[in-house]
């Protein structure tokens, strides 16, 4: 392209990173909660963070579930986001969407009972969490 190996490498790596970032944004849009559930997810975030921490520390859960939860906690702790937090609405929405997607997979793998046992919030909050994850509680 430019004739210089290093410039071509820099351009290629930059283009690959931008393409990967765009693909992640598209994936976030596809797994986002529908309707007013995103607003509920943001409201539940403090309880959900405590839930994720408690689940990640539970040695009775499968290792893959705990690894997912640990990676989620690490991502939330890092100051670098897919969408920077200073961008209105979208900045925090990416965190809520990722939490929602990980919780869906955890509930499907570990079961709703395990999640309910660690839930720190109210029954109404848990009902909102089940709507968010798309998992219906057993009657």
Residue, then its C-alpha position, 0 to 999 in steps of 0.5 A: x500500500x504505502x511501500x513501507x512495511x511498518x506503515x502498512x502494518x500499522x494501517x492493517x492493525x488499526x483497520x482490524x481493531x476498528x472492524x473488531x470494535x464495530x463487530x462487537x457493537x453490532x453484537x451488543x445491539x443484537x443481544x440488547x434487552x428489548x423495550x423498557x428492559x434496558x432502563x430496568x437493567x440500568x436501575x438494577x445495576x447495583x444489585x446485579x453487580x453484587x449478584x455477579x460478585x457473589x456468583x463468581x465467588x460460589x465454588x459450587x457453580x461450574x468453572x465456566x460460569x465463574x470464569x465468565x462472571x470474573x471476566x465480566x467483573x474485570x471488564x466492568x472494573x476497567x476504565x476502557x469500554x467498548x463505548x466510552x461512558x461519557x457518551x450519553x445513554x450509550x456509554x452505560x448501555x453497553x455495560x448493561x447489555x453485557x451484564x444482561x448477556x452474561x447473566x442470560x448465559x449464567x442462568x441457562x447454565x447454572x439454573x435460576x435457583x442458584x441465581x435466586x439464592x444469591x440475589x441481594x435485592x427485592x422480589x420485584x427486582x428479581x422478577x425484573x431480572x428474570x424478565x431481563x434474562x428472558x428466563x421464566x421462573x418456575x411456578 
